[in-house]
């Protein structure tokens, strides 16, 4: 599988371009060998197993969140935050890494921009999870404090963070949009990573609903997809209806079915659990 490189949207989507000057920040692809670690890094030991797992993820899906550096006197860069991502990128064989270059000493403005923009930017679920993890790793947030700052429940933040524990191949399906976050959260109920990936691939190939994934996870065997009811002759669904169904599914990051009748219709929205239902509620009321 070809390695994804670069930032994609990630943290760059959290900080609008017109805020770069205010933040004193520049977004660059920085050569890894031009970076030296921060001598004041409070963390003295790093979990090598965790670094290796992150390197594996980076090989599959790229660096989801940039590191933070400042210019050094020798023309290189000194690392301010993101040493785990820097070390893992080295292990993954990357030659460059997405970075925010800042001239100023403190990172309070960047932290503020992250918090203020996180809840209203168009990130996919994995990018959101990576942003949460960056705030925890680089700025010392607890899950409880982070939940309060972004206006979500602590379980909702915790469940989003759990997406980072999925195998890189499933993370790739999330980024590509072939697997919805609700489906991925349901797969977290499977402990065996090989089985997780097998079910994820089946879910994508056969178009399972969230409920079908949950059934497969519960039973330990693939759930048989319910065969769609064939349309009656002359009752082909309008293209505009199919497009609206697709747009709703993309906006809510879950499967949405629009059903029409002679006098009225209904919308069926899949959700994984109460936290996912809360997420859908916030997305729906955000448009009021």
Secondary structure, 3 states (H helix, E strand, C coil): CCCCCCCCCHHHHHCCHHHHHHHCEEEEEEEHHHEECCCCCCCCCCCHHHHHHHHHHHHHHCCCCCEEEEECCCCCEEEEECHHHHHHHHHCCCCEEEEEEECCCCCHHHHHHHHHHHCCCCCCHHHHHHHHHHHHHHHCCCHHHHHHHHCCCHHHHHHHHHHHHCCHHHHHHHHHCCCCHHHHHHHCCCCCHHHHHHHHHHHHHHCCCHHHHHHHHHHCCCCCCCCCCCCCCCCCCCHHHHHHHHHHHHHHCCCEEEEECCCCEEEEECCCCHHHHHHHHHHHHCCC
